[in-house]
């Protein structure tokens, strides 16, 4: 209606063809910009909670590299995702020489404490480095929700498992954001474990550790991704 009114006001009966083409083109460009801005405002107003949740998760993905302790990284990861994604269940798995071990879980029911290295879910994550719909996979993790790889330098360090919201599926952009968070958490975990390994080597070289303590620490740090 606004476009039609402006055209009638601007263009007289004797307007040339060039002017008749230029005015609608200019109006279209101007009104498209206005429309996009109005759309952005409306989305932020009506989907304010979702916008804030996504912003918070993106901020956590940026800041998790500055967490100084692995235990804090695990706690904050499951808490942030459960809170901002509204996930009823969030779990983290880390790779060891024997299997993938559940290191944290928020929500119920409980997932297995240990999952075989060649479980089909983890095989799929290693093969594609992409989100995995558990409903399409026979796995010890069950069929509820999605698994996201903690992948770095071609090595699967572990997985983030996010349960499905009741009666609601995660949209594609939500899954992409969770994939991004998982990747950044994996990078942060790699850096923290590498620091632990370096500290262990220094202590061993200086003779600070007792032989039995050194063996226990070596077993703890002996993961495939640390050897990568």
Steps between C-alpha positions, in 0.01 A plus 500: 500500500783739590684417179190560290431833672856624447496394136177688430632809678836493328402394151266714293323395184776645290791324674759344275573128481835536676340678794220243517762226530733687737239593762373142569859373500608761754191437713564126492857540624403744773200306623696171498748653743217625721335158483818320608544735794138459609536122468811502721322707765193277491712185528689639797174605667300182447793258520693690767555193718637295209722788387646541850555125534687480169706806588594345836609173338709682240665700777577181693653345187729803471594509869541129585862510378580716803374250760801379699384164641355201310248430777364854472482467122290184532265650758445824314447330164213279612348777713509762224353270236230364728399850602518688172401223258226371728637147467357254753824301493858594415802272530869519418718206403880497484718246324734271692717218361229244580170681435308826511427592861207712616660785693190713561124479470219743575147363509357150479485215414866416543703404195757217515811581702716337232440453127714281274746675270336342195144573606316600182428853626868571560601330175259733318638806679858403413409431137307819422582762764137611493195489724346157542129434545492218754158391377669380181778308680519183704712608794543455873410867523139416414282663235411830668661822378822585322872439544754766402871427451778651710738474206843655467779430250305205362476332841170449681569611857149422616138593442228733618164322529187716514159350572197599293259755643156346569281534192743736329789446260815710489502728198789486254651825630482371860681181402763703315555710812533190721750357252701822528491489881615136498792585273615789721465289817709229333773752416496632857517147642793411274692805622432421866604136468813606310594729789451214745725283286771767487484551876530123549807480275668787685427347839632164379818658366560683827443185706212658692262208447535168676509196264152382606356850456669531163346173380153604614532838331631344180199269483268795556659702220533210256223589256507467125443870439794600723724279293383667179 
